[in-house]
Amino acid sequence: MNRTGFAAALLLGVASLSLSVAGCTSSDKQAAARSAGTALGIETASMDKTVKPGDDFYAYANGGWMKSAVIPDDRSNIGGFTIARDETERQLGELIQSIVAGSPAPDSDAGRIKSLYSAYLDTKTIEAAGLEPLKQDLARFAAINDVNSLSRVLGEQVRADVDPLNSTDFQTTNLFGLFVTQALNGSEVMPYLLQGGLGMPEREYYLSADAKMADLRTKYRAYIAGVFERAGMTDPQARADRVMALEMKIAQAHASREQSEDFQNSAIEWARDDFARKAPGIDWDAFMTGMNLPRQKRFSAYHAAAISRLSALVASEPLESWKDWLALHQISTHADVLPATFDTWNFEFFGKALQGTKVPRTREKRALAAVNLHLGDGLGKLYVEKYFPASEKAEIEGMVGEIKGAFARRIESLDWMADSTRKEAVEKVRTIEVGVGYPDIWRNYAGYDPKPGSAYANVVAGEKLRTAQELAKIGKPMDRREWWMNAQLVNAVNLPVQNALNFPAAILQRPFFDPKADAAYNYGAIGAVIGHEISHSFDNNGAAFDATGKLRNWWTPKDLARFGQAGKALANQYDTYKPFPDLSINGKLTLGENIADVAGLAAALDAYHASLKGKQAPVIEGYTGDQRFFIAYAQSWATKMREEALRGRVATDGHAPGQYRALTVRNIDAWYRAFDVQPGEKLYLPPEKRVKIW
């Protein structure tokens, strides 16, 4: 849920909210929880009422759940996202089974789903094929004999697999990542080029002096050697040394995560001729031809300095290193559709070592993930027809309107903001384009022809189709209503250049939304999500975009300085949180998310109060309306993570772990009144220390 994505995850989300039934993990119990919603909404069994809310509000709201919840062996964490995801997977599994049992036309979306899903599950054919499906790709790499041919292949490998604006996904194992949308200066839809080339998640895994990161580097090098050995390649240890040395240099060339998330310093455009002049090394004519953009005149060089440094490596590093690197990543990123020796070995590092996960997800669940990735809209259309009633869409749209109104009123009442800045801010809220549930226009998969028994080819073809669809947008007017998430994704997103929001259908269920629950619960849970995404339009990055999605300073210097001071205070607050004795939350890295949490929660509370239309909120089972609101919010952030995953999150992610995001309440005056939080209690902040952004 950054500026950009509530869970900061791809596909079916990996972050964490609350568990709606304490300790439950089975699909049957989750389904029962959703259907058995009550007016109270909050889960009292998840609480620990022996804890004073003012000392540890997270434990007060979630202490019972923390004691009973168990992270499944195939997960690195558990929480609301995983619970909602499991229920969504159950529903999607039913849909796919009905498709597989039928006889859909091969050129229909249902027919494509059947072929892709069935081929993924056909492990007998995958085993029998061995590395034969990769033969053509490996031959392309082996035939590289100069910088020109290397550059062409590097261009051919580019995929539309990164998104710097609408998620925290900057990483691709290809040397460069591709993203297509309106330029940051608002001029036209153009291709963005981003840094890439690393097998591990981020540069810090290569460069950090932390002992645990050093240990992961040792394990990663062993993983690389193991891939080459399993592929029957000569001198696997020497190849691993070459690849590891190359990736260390690639990591040194990369911009940091903080730099990557700074939009204002990334709004750099290059003309086609600029590449040879500013980034010598790559044969850019060959690269652009391989990328299918031989005549493209303008690009967003999102990581301009890194592009220059990476290009230099193409010329300076040995061809053999690059050829080994290409072979490694082609095998590694497609290990799931290769023989089990590769798939299992891949999990040993990326699952166990990196995330602490004990066992891989079932083949059926991973097959579903492949369908979501390559035929997401085809499956999503079927999903919303069956599981997302029009009444729930209308209810959420009403809440969105209320929260937008509350946010606008908060802006209008600010005493520190100049009239000119306020006018622009209100216009931005007023014109936000909100999509609830699913897109108006579904993606077209014509030309994608997955075949039985061709799992590897089907996945590669899906990647290429997605890339071609993105390239086709270049030069056309931006569609402000374009969706960047599948309807069946448990997530939400703010789209800064579109000044738009997406709330997929799958997140509009417990523990985020329950049509049977009292308004306090829904405003505290999904209302805070909605407020958060609206607030991303005004976080430290989103506030730099105007109502048209153009990166433009619409602030007076005085207002901008006041906004910066509030952000600095919030960053300092989060710097004090320490998940481990040797590792603190990075307040600057997580600032955008934390600003959105504070502002979004405040707007959701205002909207809840407005929804009462002047009446007193009912007391239900001893809890006032405001108490239910705040408990629902804190329970939505109930989180359990394995140590490996938690360390990785804290070190590299723009989202603070859930237990710290629940502490947003410390900055809301109404929380103190609701729970009679007094000076001397551990979470108490004096009024002047409570951060108020909007």
C-alpha positions as CSV (number, residue, x, y, z in Angstrom):
1,M,0.0,0.0,0.0
2,N,2.6,2.5,-0.9
3,R,1.9,5.4,-3.1
4,T,1.3,2.7,-5.1
5,G,0.3,-0.6,-3.8
6,F,-1.3,-1.5,-0.4
7,A,0.6,-4.7,-0.1
8,A,3.6,-3.9,-2.2
9,A,3.3,-7.1,-3.8
10,L,2.9,-8.6,-7.1
11,L,0.3,-11.1,-8.3
12,L,-1.5,-12.1,-5.1
13,G,0.2,-10.0,-2.5
14,V,2.5,-11.0,0.3
15,A,2.1,-8.3,3.0
16,S,0.0,-8.5,6.1
17,L,-3.2,-7.3,7.6
18,S,-5.3,-8.9,10.2
19,L,-6.5,-12.5,10.7
20,S,-10.2,-12.4,10.9
21,V,-10.5,-15.7,12.8
22,A,-7.8,-16.1,15.5
23,G,-5.5,-19.0,14.7
24,C,-7.5,-20.2,11.7
25,T,-5.7,-21.1,8.4
26,S,-8.1,-23.4,6.6
27,S,-10.1,-22.2,3.7
28,D,-13.3,-23.5,5.2
29,K,-12.9,-21.5,8.4
30,Q,-12.0,-18.4,6.4
31,A,-15.1,-18.7,4.3
32,A,-17.2,-19.3,7.4
33,A,-15.7,-16.1,9.0
34,R,-16.7,-14.0,6.0
35,S,-20.2,-15.3,5.8
36,A,-20.7,-15.0,9.6
37,G,-19.9,-11.3,9.9
38,T,-21.6,-9.5,12.8
39,A,-22.3,-5.9,13.5
40,L,-19.3,-5.8,15.9
41,G,-16.9,-6.7,13.1
42,I,-13.8,-6.7,15.3
43,E,-12.5,-10.0,16.6
44,T,-12.5,-9.9,20.4
45,A,-10.8,-13.3,20.6
46,S,-7.8,-11.8,18.8
47,M,-7.3,-9.2,21.6
48,D,-5.3,-9.3,24.8
49,K,-7.3,-7.1,27.2
50,T,-4.7,-7.5,29.9
51,V,-2.6,-5.0,28.0
52,K,-3.2,-1.3,28.4
53,P,-4.0,0.3,25.0
54,G,-1.7,3.2,25.8
55,D,1.2,0.9,26.5
56,D,1.0,-1.4,23.5
57,F,-2.0,-0.9,21.3
58,Y,-0.9,-3.5,18.8
59,A,-0.8,-6.2,21.5
60,Y,-4.1,-5.0,23.0
61,A,-5.8,-5.5,19.6
62,N,-3.8,-8.5,18.4
63,G,-2.2,-10.2,21.4
64,G,-4.5,-13.2,21.4
65,W,-4.0,-13.7,17.7
66,M,-0.2,-13.4,18.0
67,K,-0.2,-16.3,20.5
68,S,-2.4,-18.6,18.5
69,A,-1.6,-17.8,14.8
70,V,0.9,-20.1,13.1
71,I,2.7,-19.2,9.9
72,P,2.0,-21.9,7.3
73,D,5.1,-23.8,6.2
74,D,4.7,-22.5,2.6
75,R,4.6,-18.8,3.8
76,S,7.1,-16.3,5.0
77,N,4.4,-14.4,6.9
78,I,0.8,-14.5,7.9
79,G,-1.9,-11.8,8.3
80,G,-4.9,-10.4,6.7
81,F,-3.5,-10.4,3.2
82,T,-2.7,-14.0,3.3
83,I,-6.1,-14.9,4.8
84,A,-8.0,-12.9,2.1
85,R,-5.6,-14.3,-0.5
86,D,-6.3,-17.9,0.6
87,E,-10.1,-17.3,0.3
88,T,-9.6,-15.7,-3.1
89,E,-7.4,-18.7,-4.2
90,R,-10.2,-21.1,-3.0
91,Q,-12.7,-19.2,-5.1
92,L,-10.4,-19.0,-8.1
93,G,-9.6,-22.7,-7.8
94,E,-13.3,-23.5,-8.1
95,L,-13.5,-21.4,-11.2
96,I,-10.5,-23.0,-12.8
97,Q,-11.7,-26.5,-12.0
98,S,-15.0,-25.8,-13.7
99,I,-13.1,-24.5,-16.8
100,V,-10.7,-27.5,-16.9
101,A,-13.7,-29.9,-16.7
102,G,-15.4,-28.2,-19.6
103,S,-14.6,-27.8,-23.3
104,P,-14.0,-24.1,-23.9
105,A,-12.9,-22.9,-27.4
106,P,-9.1,-22.8,-27.5
107,D,-9.1,-19.2,-28.7
108,S,-11.4,-18.0,-25.8
109,D,-10.1,-16.8,-22.5
110,A,-11.4,-19.9,-20.8
111,G,-9.7,-22.0,-23.4
112,R,-6.4,-20.2,-22.8
113,I,-6.8,-20.6,-19.1
114,K,-7.3,-24.3,-19.4
115,S,-4.3,-24.8,-21.6
116,L,-1.9,-22.6,-19.5
117,Y,-3.1,-24.2,-16.2
118,S,-3.0,-27.7,-17.5
119,A,0.4,-27.4,-19.0
120,Y,1.8,-26.0,-15.8
121,L,0.5,-29.0,-13.9
122,D,1.8,-31.5,-16.4
123,T,5.1,-32.1,-14.6
124,K,5.5,-35.5,-16.4
125,T,5.9,-33.7,-19.7
126,I,8.1,-31.0,-18.1
127,E,10.4,-33.7,-16.7
128,A,10.6,-35.5,-20.0
129,A,11.5,-32.3,-21.9
130,G,14.4,-31.5,-19.6
131,L,16.2,-28.4,-20.9
132,E,15.0,-28.9,-24.5
133,P,12.5,-26.0,-24.2
134,L,15.4,-23.6,-23.4
135,K,17.6,-24.9,-26.2
136,Q,16.9,-22.0,-28.6
137,D,17.4,-19.4,-25.9
138,L,20.7,-20.9,-24.7
139,A,21.8,-21.1,-28.3
140,R,21.1,-17.3,-28.7
141,F,23.4,-16.7,-25.7
142,A,26.1,-19.0,-26.8
143,A,26.2,-17.3,-30.2
144,I,27.2,-13.9,-28.8
145,N,30.6,-13.0,-30.1
146,D,30.9,-9.2,-29.7
147,V,29.3,-6.2,-28.1
148,N,26.9,-5.7,-31.0
149,S,25.4,-9.2,-30.6
150,L,25.4,-9.0,-26.8
151,S,23.5,-5.7,-27.0
152,R,20.9,-7.1,-29.3
153,V,20.3,-10.1,-27.0
154,L,20.1,-7.8,-24.0
155,G,17.4,-5.8,-25.8
156,E,15.5,-9.0,-26.7
157,Q,15.5,-10.0,-23.0
158,V,13.8,-6.8,-21.9
159,R,10.3,-7.3,-20.5
160,A,7.6,-5.0,-19.1
161,D,8.3,-6.3,-15.6
162,V,8.9,-3.3,-13.4
163,D,6.8,-0.4,-12.1
164,P,8.5,2.5,-10.3
165,L,5.4,4.6,-9.9
166,N,2.6,2.2,-9.0
167,S,4.4,-0.3,-6.8
168,T,7.7,-0.8,-5.1
169,D,8.9,-3.2,-7.8
170,F,12.1,-1.8,-9.3
171,Q,13.8,-5.2,-9.7
172,T,14.3,-7.2,-12.8
173,T,16.9,-9.9,-13.5
174,N,17.2,-8.5,-17.1
175,L,19.8,-5.8,-17.4
176,F,17.1,-3.1,-17.9
177,G,13.4,-3.1,-17.0
178,L,10.7,-1.5,-19.0
179,F,7.7,0.5,-17.9
180,V,5.3,2.4,-20.1
181,T,3.0,5.3,-19.1
182,Q,2.8,9.1,-19.3
183,A,6.1,10.9,-18.9
184,L,6.6,12.4,-15.5
185,N,6.5,15.9,-17.1
186,G,3.1,15.1,-18.5
187,S,4.1,15.3,-22.1
188,E,3.3,11.9,-23.6
189,V,3.1,8.2,-23.0
190,M,6.7,6.8,-23.4
191,P,8.9,3.9,-22.4
192,Y,10.8,4.2,-19.1
193,L,14.1,2.3,-18.7
194,L,15.1,1.2,-15.2
195,Q,18.2,-0.5,-13.8
196,G,18.2,-4.2,-13.4
197,G,20.4,-7.3,-13.6
198,L,20.5,-8.6,-10.1
199,G,19.4,-12.1,-9.0
200,M,18.9,-11.1,-5.4
201,P,16.2,-8.6,-4.5
202,E,18.2,-5.4,-4.2
203,R,21.7,-3.9,-4.2
204,E,22.0,-4.0,-0.4
205,Y,22.1,-7.8,-0.5
206,Y,25.4,-7.4,-2.4
207,L,26.9,-4.3,-0.8
208,S,25.8,-4.4,2.9
209,A,28.5,-5.3,5.5
210,D,25.8,-7.0,7.7
211,A,26.8,-10.5,8.5
212,K,23.5,-12.0,7.5
213,M,23.7,-10.3,4.1
214,A,27.2,-11.7,3.7
215,D,25.9,-15.1,4.5
216,L,23.2,-14.8,1.8
217,R,25.9,-13.8,-0.7
218,T,27.7,-17.1,0.0
219,K,24.5,-19.0,-0.4
220,Y,23.6,-17.2,-3.6
221,R,27.0,-18.0,-5.1
222,A,26.4,-21.7,-4.2
223,Y,22.9,-21.5,-5.8
224,I,24.4,-20.1,-9.0
225,A,27.0,-22.9,-9.2
226,G,24.2,-25.4,-8.5
227,V,22.2,-24.1,-11.4
228,F,25.1,-24.6,-13.8
229,E,25.8,-28.0,-12.4
230,R,22.2,-29.2,-12.8
231,A,22.3,-27.8,-16.4
232,G,25.3,-30.0,-17.2
233,M,27.5,-27.0,-18.0
234,T,31.3,-27.3,-17.7
235,D,33.2,-25.6,-14.9
236,P,30.1,-24.6,-12.8
237,Q,32.3,-23.1,-10.0
238,A,34.2,-20.9,-12.4
239,R,30.9,-19.8,-14.1
240,A,29.5,-19.0,-10.7
241,D,32.5,-16.9,-9.8
242,R,32.2,-14.9,-13.1
243,V,28.4,-14.3,-12.6
244,M,28.9,-13.3,-8.9
245,A,31.7,-10.9,-9.8
246,L,29.5,-9.4,-12.5
247,E,26.5,-9.0,-10.3
248,M,28.6,-7.3,-7.6
249,K,29.6,-4.7,-10.2
250,I,26.0,-4.4,-11.3
251,A,25.0,-3.7,-7.7
252,Q,27.6,-1.1,-7.4
253,A,26.2,0.6,-10.5
254,H,22.7,0.7,-9.1
255,A,20.9,3.7,-7.5
256,S,19.8,3.1,-3.9
257,R,16.2,2.3,-2.9
258,E,15.8,5.8,-1.5
259,Q,17.1,7.3,-4.8
260,S,14.8,5.0,-6.8
261,E,11.7,6.3,-4.8
262,D,12.6,9.9,-5.4
263,F,10.4,10.8,-8.4
264,Q,11.6,14.4,-8.7
265,N,15.2,13.3,-9.3
266,S,14.1,10.6,-11.7
267,A,12.2,12.8,-14.2
268,I,15.0,12.6,-16.8
269,E,14.2,12.2,-20.4
270,W,16.7,11.2,-23.1
271,A,16.4,11.5,-26.8
272,R,17.4,8.5,-28.8
273,D,20.8,10.0,-29.7
274,D,21.5,10.8,-26.0
275,F,22.1,7.1,-25.2
276,A,25.3,6.7,-27.2
277,R,26.6,10.1,-25.9
278,K,25.5,9.7,-22.2
279,A,25.8,6.0,-21.8
280,P,28.5,4.6,-24.0
281,G,29.3,0.9,-24.0
282,I,26.1,-0.8,-25.3
283,D,25.5,-0.7,-29.0
284,W,22.2,1.1,-28.6
285,D,21.1,0.6,-32.2
286,A,21.3,-3.1,-31.7
287,F,19.7,-2.9,-28.2
288,M,16.7,-0.9,-29.4
289,T,16.2,-3.2,-32.4
290,G,16.2,-6.2,-30.1
291,M,13.8,-4.4,-27.8
292,N,11.4,-3.7,-30.8
293,L,11.8,0.0,-30.4
294,P,14.2,0.9,-33.3
295,R,12.5,4.2,-34.1
296,Q,11.5,5.4,-30.7
297,K,12.6,9.0,-30.3
298,R,12.2,9.7,-26.6
299,F,12.6,7.7,-23.4
300,S,12.3,8.3,-19.7
301,A,15.8,7.4,-18.3
302,Y,14.4,6.8,-14.8
303,H,17.8,5.5,-13.5
304,A,19.9,7.8,-15.7
305,A,23.2,7.5,-13.8
306,A,22.7,3.7,-13.4
307,I,22.0,3.3,-17.1
308,S,25.3,4.9,-17.9
309,R,27.2,2.8,-15.5
310,L,25.5,-0.5,-16.6
311,S,26.1,0.4,-20.2
312,A,29.8,0.8,-19.5
313,L,29.9,-2.7,-17.9
314,V,28.6,-4.2,-21.2
315,A,31.7,-3.1,-22.9
316,S,34.2,-3.6,-20.1
317,E,33.2,-7.0,-18.7
318,P,34.1,-10.3,-20.5
319,L,31.6,-11.7,-23.0
320,E,31.9,-15.0,-21.2
321,S,30.6,-13.5,-18.0
322,W,27.6,-12.0,-19.7
323,K,26.8,-15.2,-21.5
324,D,26.9,-17.1,-18.2
325,W,24.8,-14.4,-16.6
326,L,22.2,-14.6,-19.3
327,A,22.0,-18.4,-19.1
328,L,21.7,-18.4,-15.3
329,H,18.8,-15.9,-15.3
330,Q,16.9,-17.6,-18.1
331,I,17.0,-20.9,-16.2
332,S,16.5,-19.3,-12.7
333,T,13.5,-17.2,-13.6
334,H,11.8,-20.1,-15.3
335,A,12.7,-22.8,-12.8
336,D,9.1,-23.5,-12.0
337,V,8.4,-24.7,-15.6
338,L,11.6,-26.7,-15.8
339,P,12.4,-30.1,-14.3
340,A,12.1,-30.5,-10.5
341,T,15.8,-30.4,-9.9
342,F,15.8,-26.7,-10.9
343,D,12.5,-25.9,-9.2
344,T,13.5,-27.5,-5.9
345,W,17.0,-25.9,-6.0
346,N,15.4,-22.5,-6.7
347,F,13.2,-22.8,-3.7
348,E,16.2,-23.8,-1.5
349,F,17.6,-20.3,-2.0
350,F,14.7,-17.9,-2.9
351,G,12.2,-19.6,-0.6
352,K,14.2,-21.0,2.4
353,A,17.3,-18.8,2.5
354,L,15.8,-15.5,1.6
355,Q,12.3,-15.8,3.1
356,G,12.6,-18.5,5.7
357,T,9.7,-20.4,4.1
358,K,9.8,-24.1,4.9
359,V,8.0,-25.7,2.0
360,P,7.0,-24.5,-1.5
361,R,3.5,-23.6,-2.4
362,T,1.5,-26.5,-4.0
363,R,1.8,-26.9,-7.7
364,E,-1.9,-26.1,-8.1
365,K,-1.5,-22.7,-6.3
366,R,1.5,-21.9,-8.4
367,A,-0.4,-22.8,-11.5
368,L,-3.1,-20.4,-10.4
369,A,-0.4,-17.7,-9.9
370,A,0.8,-18.3,-13.5
371,V,-2.8,-17.8,-14.8
372,N,-3.1,-14.6,-12.8
373,L,0.1,-13.3,-14.2
374,H,-0.5,-14.1,-17.9
375,L,-4.3,-14.2,-18.2
376,G,-5.3,-12.1,-15.2
377,D,-8.1,-10.2,-16.8
378,G,-9.5,-13.3,-18.4
379,L,-9.8,-15.0,-15.0
380,G,-10.7,-11.7,-13.2
381,K,-13.8,-11.2,-15.4
382,L,-15.1,-14.6,-14.4
383,Y,-14.2,-13.9,-10.7
384,V,-16.2,-10.7,-10.3
385,E,-19.2,-12.1,-12.1
386,K,-19.4,-14.8,-9.4
387,Y,-18.0,-13.3,-6.3
388,F,-18.4,-9.5,-6.3
389,P,-22.0,-8.4,-6.2
390,A,-23.1,-5.0,-7.5
391,S,-24.4,-4.0,-4.0
392,E,-20.9,-4.3,-2.5
393,K,-19.4,-2.3,-5.4
394,A,-22.0,0.5,-4.7
395,E,-21.3,0.5,-1.0
396,I,-17.5,0.9,-1.5
397,E,-18.0,3.6,-4.1
398,G,-20.2,5.4,-1.5
399,M,-17.4,5.1,1.1
400,V,-14.8,6.4,-1.4
401,G,-17.0,9.5,-2.0
402,E,-17.3,10.1,1.8
403,I,-13.6,9.8,2.4
404,K,-12.7,11.9,-0.6
405,G,-15.0,14.5,0.8
406,A,-13.5,14.2,4.3
407,F,-10.0,14.6,2.9
408,A,-11.0,17.7,0.9
409,R,-12.6,19.3,4.1
410,R,-9.4,18.6,6.0
411,I,-7.4,20.4,3.3
412,E,-9.8,23.4,3.3
413,S,-9.5,23.7,7.1
414,L,-5.6,23.8,7.2
415,D,-4.5,27.1,8.7
416,W,-0.9,26.9,7.5
417,M,-1.6,26.5,3.8
418,A,-1.7,29.3,1.3
419,D,-4.9,29.8,-0.7
420,S,-3.1,29.0,-4.0
421,T,-1.7,25.7,-2.7
422,R,-5.1,24.8,-1.1
423,K,-6.9,25.4,-4.4
424,E,-4.6,23.0,-6.2
425,A,-4.8,20.4,-3.5
426,V,-8.6,20.4,-3.4
427,E,-8.7,20.2,-7.2
428,K,-6.5,17.1,-7.1
429,V,-8.8,15.4,-4.6
430,R,-11.9,16.3,-6.5
431,T,-10.6,14.9,-9.8
432,I,-9.1,11.6,-8.5
433,E,-10.4,8.8,-10.8
434,V,-11.4,5.9,-8.6
435,G,-11.9,2.4,-9.9
436,V,-13.7,-0.1,-7.6
437,G,-13.7,-3.8,-8.2
438,Y,-12.6,-4.2,-11.8
439,P,-11.7,-2.2,-15.0
440,D,-14.2,-0.8,-17.4
441,I,-12.3,-2.4,-20.3
442,W,-10.7,-5.9,-19.9
443,R,-7.3,-6.8,-21.4
444,N,-7.5,-8.6,-24.8
445,Y,-5.4,-11.8,-25.1
446,A,-5.9,-12.3,-28.8
447,G,-2.7,-13.7,-30.2
448,Y,-1.8,-15.6,-27.0
449,D,-2.0,-19.3,-27.8
450,P,-0.8,-21.4,-24.8
451,K,-0.6,-25.1,-25.7
452,P,-0.9,-28.3,-23.6
453,G,2.5,-29.8,-22.8
454,S,4.4,-26.5,-23.4
455,A,4.7,-24.9,-20.0
456,Y,8.0,-23.1,-20.6
457,A,6.9,-21.8,-24.0
458,N,3.5,-20.7,-22.6
459,V,5.2,-18.6,-19.9
460,V,7.7,-17.0,-22.2
461,A,4.9,-16.2,-24.7
462,G,2.9,-14.6,-21.9
463,E,5.8,-12.4,-20.9
464,K,6.3,-11.3,-24.5
465,L,2.6,-10.6,-25.0
466,R,2.5,-8.4,-21.9
467,T,5.5,-6.5,-23.2
468,A,4.0,-6.0,-26.6
469,Q,0.8,-4.7,-25.1
470,E,2.7,-2.1,-23.1
471,L,4.8,-1.1,-26.1
472,A,1.6,-0.6,-28.1
473,K,0.6,2.2,-25.7
474,I,3.6,4.4,-26.6
475,G,2.6,7.7,-28.3
476,K,-1.1,7.3,-27.5
477,P,-3.1,9.4,-25.1
478,M,-2.9,8.2,-21.5
479,D,-6.0,6.3,-20.3
480,R,-6.7,7.6,-16.8
481,R,-9.0,4.7,-16.1
482,E,-6.4,2.1,-17.0
483,W,-6.0,-0.6,-14.3
484,W,-2.7,-1.9,-13.1
485,M,-4.0,-4.7,-10.9
486,N,-6.1,-7.8,-11.5
487,A,-9.6,-7.7,-10.0
488,Q,-8.7,-10.9,-8.1
489,L,-5.6,-9.3,-6.4
490,V,-5.7,-8.6,-2.7
491,N,-4.2,-5.1,-2.9
492,A,-4.9,-1.5,-3.7
493,V,-3.0,1.2,-5.5
494,N,-2.6,4.9,-6.1
495,L,-1.6,5.8,-9.7
496,P,0.2,9.2,-9.5
497,V,0.5,10.1,-13.2
498,Q,-3.2,9.1,-13.8
499,N,-4.4,10.8,-10.5
500,A,-6.3,7.6,-10.0
501,L,-7.0,4.8,-7.6
502,N,-7.7,1.0,-8.0
503,F,-9.4,-1.0,-5.4
504,P,-9.6,-4.6,-6.7
505,A,-12.6,-6.8,-5.8
506,A,-10.5,-9.3,-3.9
507,I,-9.5,-6.8,-1.2
508,L,-13.1,-5.9,-0.6
509,Q,-13.8,-8.9,1.7
510,R,-12.9,-9.7,5.3
511,P,-10.7,-8.8,7.1
512,F,-11.0,-5.5,5.2
513,F,-14.7,-5.2,4.4
514,D,-17.8,-6.9,5.7
515,P,-21.2,-5.7,4.4
516,K,-22.8,-7.2,7.6
517,A,-20.5,-5.2,10.0
518,D,-21.1,-1.9,11.7
519,A,-19.8,1.2,9.9
520,A,-17.1,1.7,12.5
521,Y,-15.5,-1.6,11.5
522,N,-15.6,-1.0,7.8
523,Y,-14.3,2.6,8.1
524,G,-11.5,1.5,10.4
525,A,-10.5,-1.4,8.0
526,I,-11.3,-0.8,4.3
527,G,-11.9,2.9,5.0
528,A,-8.3,3.3,6.2
529,V,-7.2,1.5,3.1
530,I,-9.2,3.9,0.9
531,G,-7.9,6.9,2.9
532,H,-4.4,5.6,2.6
533,E,-4.5,5.4,-1.2
534,I,-6.1,8.8,-1.5
535,S,-3.4,10.1,0.9
536,H,-0.7,8.8,-1.4
537,S,-1.6,11.6,-3.7
538,F,-0.3,13.9,-1.0
539,D,2.7,11.9,0.5
540,N,6.3,13.1,0.1
541,N,6.2,11.8,-3.6
542,G,2.6,12.1,-4.5
543,A,2.4,15.7,-3.5
544,A,4.8,16.6,-6.3
545,F,2.2,15.7,-8.9
546,D,-0.7,18.0,-9.9
547,A,-4.3,17.1,-10.7
548,T,-3.3,16.1,-14.3
549,G,-0.6,13.7,-13.2
550,K,2.2,16.0,-14.2
551,L,5.3,16.3,-11.9
552,R,5.0,20.0,-11.1
553,N,5.7,22.1,-8.0
554,W,2.3,23.6,-7.1
555,W,3.4,24.5,-3.5
556,T,4.5,27.9,-2.2
557,P,8.0,27.7,-0.6
558,K,6.6,28.2,2.9
559,D,4.0,25.5,2.5
560,L,6.5,23.1,1.1
561,A,8.9,23.8,4.1
562,R,6.0,23.2,6.6
563,F,5.1,19.9,4.8
564,G,8.8,18.8,4.9
565,Q,9.0,19.5,8.6
566,A,6.0,17.3,9.3
567,G,7.5,14.6,7.2
568,K,10.8,14.8,9.0
569,A,9.0,14.5,12.4
570,L,7.2,11.4,11.2
571,A,10.5,9.9,9.9
572,N,12.1,10.5,13.2
573,Q,9.2,8.8,15.0
574,Y,9.6,5.7,12.9
575,D,13.4,5.7,13.3
576,T,12.9,4.8,17.0
577,Y,11.1,1.5,16.2
578,K,13.5,-1.5,16.4
579,P,12.4,-4.9,15.3
580,F,15.9,-6.2,16.1
581,P,18.6,-4.9,18.4
582,D,20.8,-4.3,15.4
583,L,18.2,-3.1,12.9
584,S,15.8,-0.1,13.1
585,I,12.9,1.0,10.8
586,N,14.2,3.4,8.2
587,G,11.9,6.4,8.7
588,K,13.0,8.1,5.5
589,L,12.6,5.0,3.4
590,T,9.1,4.3,4.8
591,L,8.0,7.9,4.9
592,G,5.6,7.8,2.0
593,E,3.7,4.9,3.5
594,N,3.7,6.4,6.9
595,I,2.4,9.8,5.7
596,A,-0.4,8.0,3.9
597,D,-1.2,6.0,7.0
598,V,-1.5,9.1,9.2
599,A,-3.5,11.2,6.7
600,G,-5.6,8.2,5.5
601,L,-6.6,7.1,9.0
602,A,-7.5,10.7,10.0
603,A,-9.7,11.1,6.9
604,A,-11.4,7.7,7.4
605,L,-12.2,8.7,10.9
606,D,-13.7,12.0,9.8
607,A,-15.8,10.1,7.1
608,Y,-17.0,7.6,9.7
609,H,-18.2,10.4,12.0
610,A,-19.9,12.1,9.0
611,S,-21.6,8.8,8.2
612,L,-23.4,8.9,11.5
613,K,-25.2,12.1,10.3
614,G,-25.1,13.7,13.7
615,K,-26.3,10.7,15.7
616,Q,-24.4,9.1,18.5
617,A,-22.5,5.9,17.5
618,P,-24.0,2.8,19.1
619,V,-22.0,1.0,21.8
620,I,-21.8,-2.7,20.7
621,E,-20.7,-5.3,23.2
622,G,-19.2,-2.6,25.4
623,Y,-17.1,-0.9,22.6
624,T,-17.8,2.6,21.5
625,G,-17.8,3.5,17.8
626,D,-14.3,5.1,17.9
627,Q,-12.9,2.2,19.9
628,R,-14.2,-0.3,17.3
629,F,-12.8,1.9,14.5
630,F,-9.3,2.0,16.0
631,I,-9.3,-1.7,17.0
632,A,-10.4,-2.6,13.4
633,Y,-7.5,-0.6,12.1
634,A,-5.0,-2.2,14.4
635,Q,-6.3,-5.7,13.7
636,S,-6.0,-5.1,10.0
637,W,-2.3,-4.8,10.6
638,A,-1.8,-8.0,12.6
639,T,1.4,-9.5,11.3
640,K,3.6,-12.5,11.9
641,M,6.8,-12.8,9.8
642,R,9.7,-15.2,9.8
643,E,12.9,-13.5,10.9
644,E,14.5,-13.8,7.4
645,A,11.5,-12.1,5.7
646,L,11.3,-9.5,8.5
647,R,14.9,-8.5,8.1
648,G,14.6,-8.3,4.4
649,R,11.5,-6.1,4.7
650,V,13.1,-3.7,7.2
651,A,16.4,-3.4,5.2
652,T,15.0,-2.8,1.8
653,D,11.2,-2.2,1.7
654,G,9.3,1.1,1.7
655,H,6.6,-0.4,3.9
656,A,7.2,-0.7,7.7
657,P,6.1,-4.1,9.2
658,G,2.5,-4.1,10.2
659,Q,3.0,-4.0,13.9
660,Y,4.6,-0.6,13.5
661,R,2.0,0.7,11.0
662,A,-0.7,-0.1,13.6
663,L,1.0,2.5,15.8
664,T,-0.2,5.3,13.5
665,V,-2.9,5.8,16.1
666,R,-0.4,7.6,18.3
667,N,-0.8,10.7,16.0
668,I,-4.6,10.8,16.1
669,D,-6.1,12.8,19.0
670,A,-9.3,10.8,19.0
671,W,-7.4,7.6,19.9
672,Y,-6.3,9.2,23.1
673,R,-9.8,10.1,24.0
674,A,-11.3,6.7,23.0
675,F,-9.0,4.7,25.2
676,D,-8.2,7.4,27.9
677,V,-4.5,7.3,27.1
678,Q,-2.6,9.3,29.6
679,P,0.9,10.8,30.1
680,G,3.3,8.1,31.4
681,E,1.9,5.4,29.2
682,K,4.4,4.0,26.7
683,L,2.8,5.2,23.5
684,Y,1.7,8.6,24.8
685,L,2.8,11.5,22.7
686,P,2.3,15.1,23.9
687,P,-0.1,16.9,21.5
688,E,2.7,19.0,20.0
689,K,4.6,15.7,19.1
690,R,1.7,14.2,17.3
691,V,2.3,14.5,13.6
692,K,-0.5,16.0,11.5
693,I,0.2,16.0,7.8
694,W,-3.2,16.9,6.3
